[in-house]
Amino acid sequence: MENPYAERRSVELDGYRVRYWFYDADRQRKPLLVMLHGFRGDHHGLQLIASALRERYHVVVPDLPGFGRSEPFPDREHSVANYVNFTRAFITALTDGAVSPESDTGVVLLGHSFGSTVAAHFAAAHPSMVERLVLVNPISQPALAGSQKKLTKLTELYYGVGASLPKRLGTRLLSSNTVVKLMTDVMVKSEDPEVTRYALRQHQAYFNAFANRQVVSEAYQASISRTVAEVAMQLSMPTLLVVGELDDLGSVDSQRTMASWIRSHSLKIIPGVGHLIHYETPVLAAQHIEEFLASPAPEPLEGYDKLPHADTTVSTPDQLTGMLPAVTADDGARQFARETRTRGLGGTAAPADEHHVNDDARHRDGSRPK
């Protein structure tokens, strides 16, 4: 589906060509909004949100290297670190050097899913280049720690087999429309059959637009091994998180915990929606984004600067950030009672105040209280 308001452009970056789409209603002076799509997607995935915002912003959506119509990295792995380097080079070239690591001017940066991980890591590494950050369906927890552990392991096996088979057979497996439909069915939570059909048509048309199986295998490993939560405490710019209530890749509890680590943030939870907000409720998402960008920055959390950073040096498959599941008041009270009895203080502990229970739990796992 071509958008009549999108103009395709391209730029050469360090030996590979990146194609990007410029969404605009006119040529008036406006802020620049750069969007990064998710794993196996391309610019089409964010087209509905981009179209809804084009009147107030110059919206630019590149196809990430190796996907859509952009060429892959010629001599490096398709990792989060290299996509961060791409984002720096792309924004610098896009603005003709006006926005760079050495400048005092930034853009609005948006990322969806895997794009949220790249956007967050980029914003943490180059805060001067990002005025405000928008994370749609951000990756708040490692894939193997989510509610779809078994499906994640099965998907990992699928990509491993696709990479190890002979080229033609492996590519055919990775491009299977049956698998694309299965992935879509898992991610779409809307009960509207039109929405489901639209998401499936989009995925069937664009989900297999990857350069080669090495690209998709490397990018998949990057997508399940890194999270936004790893750098949440380093995000200094105002940040909006737009979260699907039923997102299997990031529970509401984990999103709330992660959001509380971000100095100045606004969290919007859309009920009845899964991981495909950009297909299921793009207009509502655009409204949240527009309101966030037009409003004053959220007030920073009190005492944020005095709190120590979490230890994120140890990475394990299910605990990349040391983040534990959110502790409820009841869970905390029961734990407090058990610890009291263990210490021999006797009696039954009175229910603890929820704020203090949660604060204590978060200090223990290395994160920050609200």
Backbone hydrogen bonds in HBPLUS format (Angstrom, degrees):
<---DONOR---> <-ACCEPTOR-->    atom                        ^
c    i                          cat <-CA-CA->   ^        H-A-AA   ^      H-
h    n   atom  resd res      DA  || num        DHA   H-A  angle D-A-AA Bond
n    s   type  num  typ     dist DA aas  dist angle  dist       angle   num
A0006-ALA N   A0003-ASN O   3.04 MM   3  5.35 169.1  2.05 117.1 120.2     1
A0024-ASP N   A0005-TYR O   3.42 MM  19  6.09 160.4  2.47 151.2 153.0     2
A0007-GLU N   A0022-PHE O   2.96 MM  15  5.03 157.5  2.01 128.6 134.8     3
A0022-PHE N   A0007-GLU O   2.90 MM  15  5.03 163.0  1.93 136.0 141.5     4
A0009-ARG N   A0020-TYR O   2.80 MM  11  5.39 166.4  1.82 167.7 170.1     5
A0020-TYR N   A0009-ARG O   2.91 MM  11  5.39 160.2  1.95 135.4 142.0     6
A0011-VAL N   A0018-VAL O   2.87 MM   7  5.39 148.5  1.97 149.4 159.8     7
A0018-VAL N   A0011-VAL O   2.88 MM   7  5.39 173.7  1.88 164.4 164.1     8
A0013-LEU N   A0016-TYR O   2.81 MM   3  5.44 176.5  1.81 166.1 165.4     9
A0016-TYR N   A0013-LEU O   3.12 MM   3  5.44 149.4  2.21 114.4 123.4    10
A0071-GLU N   A0017-ARG O   2.92 MM  54  5.49 167.9  1.93 169.6 171.1    11
A0063-ASP N   A0019-ARG O   3.01 MM  44  6.03 168.7  2.02 170.7 167.2    12
A0021-TRP N   A0061-VAL O   2.94 MM  40  5.19 160.4  1.97 125.4 131.2    13
A0061-VAL N   A0021-TRP O   2.90 MM  40  5.19 160.0  1.94 146.6 153.3    14
A0023-TYR N   A0059-VAL O   2.71 MM  36  4.99 166.5  1.73 161.6 162.9    15
A0059-VAL N   A0023-TYR O   3.16 MM  36  4.99 160.1  2.20 157.8 153.6    16
A0058-HIS N   A0031-PRO O   2.90 MM  27  6.13 168.7  1.91 164.6 167.7    17
A0108-VAL N   A0032-LEU O   3.09 MM  76  6.27 175.6  2.10 166.5 165.4    18
A0033-LEU N   A0058-HIS O   2.86 MM  25  5.99 171.6  1.87 155.3 155.5    19
A0060-VAL N   A0033-LEU O   2.85 MM  27  6.22 162.2  1.89 159.1 163.5    20
A0034-VAL N   A0108-VAL O   2.90 MM  74  6.28 162.2  1.93 169.9 167.7    21
A0110-LEU N   A0034-VAL O   2.82 MM  76  6.14 160.2  1.86 162.1 166.4    22
A0035-MET N   A0060-VAL O   2.93 MM  25  6.30 159.2  1.98 162.1 166.7    23
A0036-LEU N   A0110-LEU O   2.77 MM  74  6.17 145.8  1.89 143.8 155.2    24
A0112-HIS N   A0036-LEU O   3.03 MM  76  6.42 157.6  2.09 171.7 177.8    25
A0041-GLY N   A0038-GLY O   3.15 MM   3  5.46 158.6  2.20 124.6 127.3    26
A0045-GLY N   A0042-ASP O   3.15 MM   3  6.05 150.6  2.24 126.1 130.8    27
A0046-LEU N   A0043-HIS O   3.17 MM   3  5.76 141.1  2.33 114.3 122.7    28
A0047-GLN N   A0044-HIS O   3.08 MM   3  4.92 163.0  2.11 105.6 110.1    29
A0050-ALA N   A0046-LEU O   2.90 MM   4  6.04 164.7  1.92 157.9 163.2    30
A0051-SER N   A0047-GLN O   2.86 MM   4  5.97 157.9  1.91 147.7 153.3    31
A0052-ALA N   A0048-LEU O   3.15 MM   4  6.29 147.3  2.27 136.6 144.9    32
A0053-LEU N   A0049-ILE O   3.19 MM   4  6.42 129.5  2.46 142.1 154.6    33
A0053-LEU N   A0050-ALA O   3.17 MM   3  5.26 140.0  2.34  98.5 109.5    34
A0056-ARG N   A0053-LEU O   3.25 MM   3  5.93 142.2  2.40 117.0 125.0    35
A0057-TYR N   A0053-LEU O   3.13 MM   4  6.11 134.8  2.34 150.6 163.4    36
A0067-PHE N   A0064-LEU O   2.91 MM   3  5.58 151.8  1.99 153.7 155.2    37
A0211-ALA N   A0066-GLY O   2.81 MM 145  5.05 158.5  1.85 145.0 145.2    38
A0070-SER N   A0067-PHE O   3.11 MM   3  5.78 161.9  2.14 144.5 144.0    39
A0068-GLY N   A0209-ALA O   2.59 MM 141  4.92 134.0  1.79 156.8 164.5    40
A0083-TYR N   A0079-SER O   2.95 MM   4  6.21 147.9  2.05 147.7 157.3    41
A0084-VAL N   A0080-VAL O   2.84 MM   4  6.08 143.4  1.97 149.1 159.7    42
A0085-ASN N   A0081-ALA O   3.06 MM   4  6.39 153.5  2.13 141.2 147.9    43
A0086-PHE N   A0082-ASN O   2.92 MM   4  6.15 150.2  2.01 137.6 146.1    44
A0087-THR N   A0083-TYR O   2.95 MM   4  6.16 156.8  2.00 141.8 147.3    45
A0088-ARG N   A0084-VAL O   3.05 MM   4  6.39 156.6  2.11 150.8 156.4    46
A0089-ALA N   A0085-ASN O   3.03 MM   4  6.29 167.7  2.05 151.9 154.9    47
A0090-PHE N   A0086-PHE O   2.72 MM   4  5.88 160.7  1.76 158.3 164.5    48
A0091-ILE N   A0087-THR O   2.99 MM   4  6.04 173.3  1.99 149.9 151.8    49
A0092-THR N   A0088-ARG O   3.05 MM   4  6.11 159.3  2.10 146.4 152.8    50
A0093-ALA N   A0089-ALA O   2.93 MM   4  6.08 160.3  1.97 146.0 151.3    51
A0094-LEU N   A0090-PHE O   2.75 MM   4  5.87 159.3  1.79 151.9 158.9    52
A0095-THR N   A0091-ILE O   3.06 MM   4  6.11 150.9  2.15 143.5 149.0    53
A0097-GLY N   A0092-THR O   2.72 MM   5  4.78 157.7  1.77 158.5 157.2    54
A0096-ASP N   A0093-ALA O   3.12 MM   3  4.89 160.4  2.16 101.0 106.2    55
A0098-ALA N   A0095-THR O   3.06 MM   3  5.31 167.4  2.08 112.9 115.9    56
A0103-SER N   A0100-SER O   3.00 MM   3  5.18 157.9  2.05 110.8 117.8    57
A0107-VAL N   A0129-MET O   2.96 MM  22  6.19 158.4  2.01 133.5 128.7    58
A0131-GLU N   A0107-VAL O   2.80 MM  24  5.39 149.3  1.89 133.3 143.0    59
A0109-LEU N   A0132-ARG O   3.07 MM  23  6.51 162.9  2.10 162.9 165.0    60
A0134-VAL N   A0109-LEU O   2.86 MM  25  6.20 158.8  1.91 156.2 159.1    61
A0111-GLY N   A0134-VAL O   2.98 MM  23  6.50 150.0  2.08 158.7 167.6    62
A0136-VAL N   A0111-GLY O   2.92 MM  25  6.15 167.5  1.94 157.8 161.6    63
A0115-GLY N   A0112-HIS O   2.73 MM   3  4.73 132.9  1.95 145.3 132.1    64
A0113-SER N   A0136-VAL O   3.08 MM  23  6.56 154.2  2.14 165.4 173.1    65
A0116-SER N   A0113-SER O   2.79 MM   3  5.07 135.3  1.98 104.5 118.0    66
A0117-THR N   A0113-SER O   3.34 MM   4  6.87 143.6  2.48 146.6 156.0    67
A0117-THR N   A0114-PHE O   3.10 MM   3  5.19 123.2  2.44  97.1 110.8    68
A0118-VAL N   A0114-PHE O   3.13 MM   4  6.53 162.3  2.16 152.7 156.6    69
A0119-ALA N   A0115-GLY O   2.86 MM   4  5.95 162.5  1.89 143.7 149.3    70
A0120-ALA N   A0116-SER O   2.90 MM   4  5.95 159.8  1.94 143.7 149.0    71
A0121-HIS N   A0117-THR O   3.01 MM   4  6.13 166.8  2.03 150.9 154.7    72
A0122-PHE N   A0118-VAL O   2.89 MM   4  6.02 152.9  1.97 147.6 155.9    73
A0123-ALA N   A0119-ALA O   2.85 MM   4  6.05 159.6  1.89 146.9 152.7    74
A0124-ALA N   A0120-ALA O   2.93 MM   4  6.12 151.0  2.02 146.7 154.3    75
A0125-ALA N   A0121-HIS O   3.06 MM   4  6.20 148.5  2.17 138.6 146.7    76
A0126-HIS N   A0122-PHE O   2.75 MM   4  5.87 152.1  1.83 155.8 163.9    77
A0129-MET N   A0126-HIS O   3.04 MM   3  5.72 157.7  2.09 121.2 127.7    78
A0130-VAL N   A0127-PRO O   3.23 MM   3  5.47 166.8  2.25 110.5 114.5    79
A0133-LEU N   A0238-PRO O   3.04 MM 105  6.40 165.9  2.06 158.1 162.5    80
A0240-LEU N   A0133-LEU O   2.84 MM 107  6.31 158.3  1.88 156.5 162.8    81
A0135-LEU N   A0240-LEU O   2.77 MM 105  6.08 168.9  1.78 167.5 171.1    82
A0242-VAL N   A0135-LEU O   2.87 MM 107  6.22 163.8  1.90 155.6 159.9    83
A0137-ASN N   A0242-VAL O   2.79 MM 105  6.07 171.5  1.79 172.1 171.6    84
A0228-VAL N   A0139-ILE O   2.90 MM  89  5.57 160.0  1.94 154.1 160.9    85
A0145-ALA N   A0142-PRO O   2.88 MM   3  5.31 160.9  1.92 116.5 122.6    86
A0146-GLY N   A0143-ALA O   3.33 MM   3  5.48 164.4  2.35 106.0 110.7    87
A0152-THR N   A0148-GLN O   2.85 MM   4  6.06 154.1  1.92 153.3 161.3    88
A0153-LYS N   A0149-LYS O   2.96 MM   4  6.26 159.1  2.00 153.7 158.4    89
A0154-LEU N   A0150-LYS O   2.95 MM   4  6.18 154.5  2.02 145.3 152.8    90
A0155-THR N   A0151-LEU O   2.79 MM   4  5.99 155.3  1.85 147.4 154.5    91
A0156-GLU N   A0152-THR O   2.84 MM   4  6.06 153.8  1.90 147.7 155.2    92
A0157-LEU N   A0153-LYS O   3.01 MM   4  6.24 153.1  2.08 142.3 149.0    93
A0158-TYR N   A0154-LEU O   2.93 MM   4  6.22 151.2  2.02 143.5 152.0    94
A0159-TYR N   A0155-THR O   2.97 MM   4  6.33 158.9  2.02 154.3 157.7    95
A0160-GLY N   A0156-GLU O   2.95 MM   4  6.14 149.7  2.04 142.5 151.8    96
A0161-VAL N   A0157-LEU O   2.86 MM   4  6.08 160.7  1.89 155.0 159.0    97
A0162-GLY N   A0158-TYR O   2.95 MM   4  6.12 159.9  1.99 145.6 151.9    98
A0163-ALA N   A0159-TYR O   3.03 MM   4  6.15 140.9  2.19 137.8 146.8    99
A0164-SER N   A0160-GLY O   3.12 MM   4  6.30 135.7  2.33 139.1 150.6   100
A0164-SER N   A0161-VAL O   3.11 MM   3  5.12 129.5  2.37  96.5 110.0   101
A0165-LEU N   A0161-VAL O   3.02 MM   4  6.08 145.2  2.15 159.1 163.9   102
A0170-GLY N   A0166-PRO O   2.75 MM   4  5.74 169.0  1.76 171.1 173.7   103
A0171-THR N   A0167-LYS O   2.91 MM   4  5.98 162.1  1.94 152.4 156.9   104
A0172-ARG N   A0168-ARG O   3.07 MM   4  6.18 153.4  2.14 139.9 147.3   105
A0173-LEU N   A0169-LEU O   2.99 MM   4  6.25 154.2  2.06 146.8 153.5   106
A0174-LEU N   A0170-GLY O   3.00 MM   4  6.25 164.5  2.02 150.6 154.3   107
A0175-SER N   A0171-THR O   3.01 MM   4  6.09 129.7  2.27 138.5 151.2   108
A0176-SER N   A0173-LEU O   3.19 MM   3  5.22 164.4  2.21 110.8 112.0   109
A0180-VAL N   A0176-SER O   3.12 MM   4  6.44 156.9  2.18 142.9 149.8   110
A0181-LYS N   A0177-ASN O   2.92 MM   4  6.10 154.8  1.99 142.6 148.4   111
A0182-LEU N   A0178-THR O   3.04 MM   4  6.30 155.2  2.10 142.8 149.7   112
A0183-MET N   A0179-VAL O   2.91 MM   4  6.17 163.9  1.93 156.9 160.2   113
A0184-THR N   A0180-VAL O   3.01 MM   4  6.20 157.5  2.06 146.0 152.3   114
A0185-ASP N   A0181-LYS O   2.88 MM   4  6.09 163.9  1.91 153.5 157.6   115
A0186-VAL N   A0182-LEU O   3.09 MM   4  6.32 150.3  2.18 147.1 154.5   116
A0187-MET N   A0183-MET O   3.11 MM   4  6.32 154.7  2.17 147.0 153.4   117
A0188-VAL N   A0184-THR O   2.92 MM   4  5.96 162.4  1.95 163.5 165.9   118
A0195-VAL N   A0192-ASP O   3.09 MM   3  5.42 122.0  2.44 106.5 119.7   119
A0196-THR N   A0192-ASP O   3.19 MM   4  6.55 161.3  2.23 153.8 159.0   120
A0197-ARG N   A0193-PRO O   2.89 MM   4  6.08 162.0  1.93 147.3 152.2   121
A0198-TYR N   A0194-GLU O   2.90 MM   4  6.06 156.9  1.95 146.0 152.7   122
A0199-ALA N   A0195-VAL O   2.94 MM   4  6.17 168.2  1.95 156.1 158.3   123
A0200-LEU N   A0196-THR O   3.00 MM   4  6.19 160.0  2.04 149.1 154.8   124
A0201-ARG N   A0197-ARG O   2.88 MM   4  6.09 161.9  1.91 151.0 155.9   125
A0202-GLN N   A0198-TYR O   2.94 MM   4  6.19 159.7  1.98 152.8 158.4   126
A0203-HIS N   A0199-ALA O   2.96 MM   4  6.20 161.8  2.00 149.3 154.1   127
A0204-GLN N   A0200-LEU O   2.82 MM   4  6.00 161.5  1.86 154.9 160.3   128
A0205-ALA N   A0201-ARG O   2.97 MM   4  6.06 146.4  2.09 142.3 151.0   129
A0206-TYR N   A0202-GLN O   2.95 MM   4  6.05 151.3  2.03 149.4 156.7   130
A0207-PHE N   A0203-HIS O   2.77 MM   4  4.67 152.3  1.85 131.1 136.5   131
A0209-ALA N   A0206-TYR O   3.24 MM   3  5.37 160.5  2.28 114.7 113.9   132
A0216-VAL N   A0212-ASN O   3.37 MM   4  6.77 164.5  2.40 151.2 153.9   133
A0217-SER N   A0213-ARG O   2.96 MM   4  5.99 153.5  2.04 142.7 150.0   134
A0218-GLU N   A0214-GLN O   2.96 MM   4  6.07 166.8  1.98 151.4 154.9   135
A0219-ALA N   A0215-VAL O   2.90 MM   4  6.02 166.4  1.91 155.3 159.8   136
A0220-TYR N   A0216-VAL O   2.97 MM   4  5.92 145.7  2.09 133.2 142.4   137
A0221-GLN N   A0217-SER O   3.16 MM   4  6.42 162.9  2.19 147.4 150.9   138
A0222-ALA N   A0218-GLU O   3.03 MM   4  6.33 154.3  2.10 145.9 153.4   139
A0223-SER N   A0219-ALA O   2.87 MM   4  6.07 147.7  1.98 143.1 152.0   140
A0223-SER N   A0220-TYR O   3.01 MM   3  4.97 114.9  2.45  92.6 108.8   141
A0224-ILE N   A0220-TYR O   3.11 MM   4  6.43 141.1  2.26 151.2 160.3   142
A0225-SER N   A0221-GLN O   3.15 MM   4  6.08 125.5  2.46 140.2 152.7   143
A0231-VAL N   A0228-VAL O   3.01 MM   3  5.84 147.5  2.12 123.7 130.3   144
A0232-ALA N   A0229-ALA O   3.35 MM   3  4.90 158.9  2.40  94.8 101.0   145
A0234-GLN N   A0231-VAL O   2.87 MM   3  5.28 150.6  1.96 114.2 124.0   146
A0235-LEU N   A0232-ALA O   3.27 MM   3  5.52 166.9  2.29 109.3 113.2   147
A0239-THR N   A0264-SER O   2.89 MM  25  6.27 152.7  1.97 149.5 158.6   148
A0266-SER N   A0239-THR O   2.87 MM  27  6.38 142.0  2.02 155.8 163.8   149
A0241-LEU N   A0266-SER O   2.84 MM  25  6.25 162.1  1.88 164.8 169.9   150
A0268-LYS N   A0241-LEU O   2.80 MM  27  6.09 172.5  1.81 174.2 176.8   151
A0243-VAL N   A0268-LYS O   2.78 MM  25  6.09 169.4  1.80 167.2 171.0   152
A0270-ILE N   A0243-VAL O   2.76 MM  27  6.09 167.1  1.78 173.4 177.0   153
A0247-ASP N   A0244-GLY O   3.21 MM   3  5.17 163.7  2.24 115.2 113.3   154
A0245-GLU N   A0270-ILE O   3.01 MM  25  5.74 167.3  2.02 149.8 145.7   155
A0246-LEU N   A0273-VAL O   2.74 MM  27  5.46 157.7  1.79 155.3 155.1   156
A0250-GLY N   A0247-ASP O   3.39 MM   3  5.65 167.5  2.41 107.5 110.6   157
A0255-GLN N   A0251-SER O   2.92 MM   4  6.19 151.3  2.00 149.2 158.2   158
A0256-ARG N   A0252-VAL O   2.87 MM   4  6.09 159.1  1.91 153.3 158.2   159
A0257-THR N   A0253-ASP O   2.99 MM   4  6.21 159.2  2.03 148.0 154.0   160
A0258-MET N   A0254-SER O   2.93 MM   4  6.06 166.2  1.95 145.3 149.4   161
A0259-ALA N   A0255-GLN O   2.81 MM   4  5.96 161.1  1.84 148.6 154.5   162
A0260-SER N   A0256-ARG O   3.07 MM   4  6.24 148.1  2.17 142.4 149.7   163
A0261-TRP N   A0258-MET O   2.95 MM   3  5.35 154.2  2.01 110.5 118.9   164
A0262-ILE N   A0259-ALA O   3.02 MM   3  5.42 159.9  2.06 112.9 119.3   165
A0301-LEU N   A0263-ARG O   3.00 MM  38  5.62 147.0  2.11 146.5 155.7   166
A0279-TYR N   A0276-LEU O   2.93 MM   3  5.44 157.6  1.98 115.5 122.8   167
A0280-GLU N   A0276-LEU O   2.83 MM   4  6.01 167.9  1.84 159.5 163.7   168
A0281-THR N   A0277-ILE O   2.91 MM   4  5.23 153.6  1.98 131.8 140.5   169
A0285-ALA N   A0281-THR O   3.04 MM   4  6.22 160.9  2.07 152.2 158.2   170
A0286-ALA N   A0282-PRO O   2.88 MM   4  6.05 156.0  1.94 143.8 150.4   171
A0287-GLN N   A0283-VAL O   2.95 MM   4  6.23 147.5  2.05 144.6 153.7   172
A0288-HIS N   A0284-LEU O   3.00 MM   4  6.34 159.5  2.04 152.8 157.2   173
A0289-ILE N   A0285-ALA O   2.96 MM   4  6.24 158.2  2.01 150.1 156.4   174
A0290-GLU N   A0286-ALA O   2.83 MM   4  6.01 163.4  1.86 149.9 154.5   175
A0291-GLU N   A0287-GLN O   2.93 MM   4  6.08 163.9  1.96 151.4 155.7   176
A0292-PHE N   A0288-HIS O   2.99 MM   4  6.12 156.3  2.05 144.3 151.1   177
A0293-LEU N   A0289-ILE O   2.93 MM   4  6.15 161.8  1.97 153.9 158.4   178
A0294-ALA N   A0290-GLU O   2.99 MM   4  6.06 139.6  2.15 141.9 152.5   179
A0295-SER N   A0291-GLU O   3.09 MM   4  6.02 125.7  2.40 139.8 151.1   180
A0304-TYR N   A0301-LEU O   3.41 MM   3  5.61 157.3  2.46 127.1 124.4   181
A0306-LYS N   A0303-GLY O   3.09 MM   3  5.41 143.5  2.22 107.7 118.2   182
A0307-LEU N   A0304-TYR O   3.22 MM   3  5.59 159.5  2.26 110.9 117.0   183
A0319-GLN N   A0316-THR O   3.30 MM   3  5.31 159.6  2.35 106.6 112.5   184
A0322-GLY N   A0319-GLN O   3.32 MM   3  5.23 151.6  2.40 100.1 108.2   185
A0332-GLY N   A0328-THR O   2.91 MM   4  6.07 162.4  1.94 151.4 156.7   186
A0333-ALA N   A0329-ALA O   2.87 MM   4  6.06 156.5  1.92 149.2 155.5   187
A0334-ARG N   A0330-ASP O   2.98 MM   4  6.19 163.0  2.00 151.8 155.9   188
A0335-GLN N   A0331-ASP O   2.96 MM   4  6.17 160.1  2.00 149.0 154.8   189
A0336-PHE N   A0332-GLY O   2.84 MM   4  6.03 157.5  1.89 148.4 154.9   190
A0337-ALA N   A0333-ALA O   2.90 MM   4  6.14 156.4  1.95 147.8 154.0   191
A0338-ARG N   A0334-ARG O   2.94 MM   4  6.24 157.9  1.99 149.0 154.7   192
A0339-GLU N   A0335-GLN O   2.91 MM   4  6.18 163.4  1.94 153.2 157.5   193
A0340-THR N   A0336-PHE O   2.87 MM   4  6.07 152.7  1.95 146.8 154.7   194
A0341-ARG N   A0337-ALA O   2.99 MM   4  6.24 161.2  2.03 150.5 154.6   195
A0342-THR N   A0338-ARG O   2.91 MM   4  6.12 156.3  1.96 148.0 155.4   196
A0343-ARG N   A0339-GLU O   3.00 MM   4  6.21 146.4  2.11 143.6 151.5   197
A0345-LEU N   A0340-THR O   3.14 MM   5  5.66 166.2  2.16 160.6 156.3   198
A0344-GLY N   A0341-ARG O   2.95 MM   3  5.05 153.4  2.02 102.5 111.1   199
A0357-VAL N   A0353-ASP O   2.93 MM   4  6.17 162.1  1.96 159.5 165.5   200
A0358-ASN N   A0354-GLU O   2.91 MM   4  6.03 172.0  1.92 154.9 157.0   201
A0359-ASP N   A0355-HIS O   2.90 MM   4  6.06 154.7  1.96 143.1 151.2   202
A0360-ASP N   A0356-HIS O   2.87 MM   4  6.01 167.8  1.89 151.3 153.9   203
A0361-ALA N   A0357-VAL O   2.99 MM   4  6.20 164.2  2.01 151.2 155.8   204
A0362-ARG N   A0358-ASN O   2.90 MM   4  6.06 157.9  1.95 148.5 154.5   205
A0363-HIS N   A0359-ASP O   2.92 MM   4  6.18 150.7  2.00 149.9 158.0   206
A0364-ARG N   A0360-ASP O   3.05 MM   4  6.31 153.2  2.12 147.2 154.3   207
A0365-ASP N   A0361-ALA O   3.15 MM   4  6.51 145.1  2.28 144.2 152.9   208
A0367-SER N   A0362-ARG O   2.88 MM   5  5.15 137.0  2.07 162.5 158.8   209
A0366-GLY N   A0363-HIS O   3.18 MM   3  5.17 159.1  2.23 101.6 107.2   210
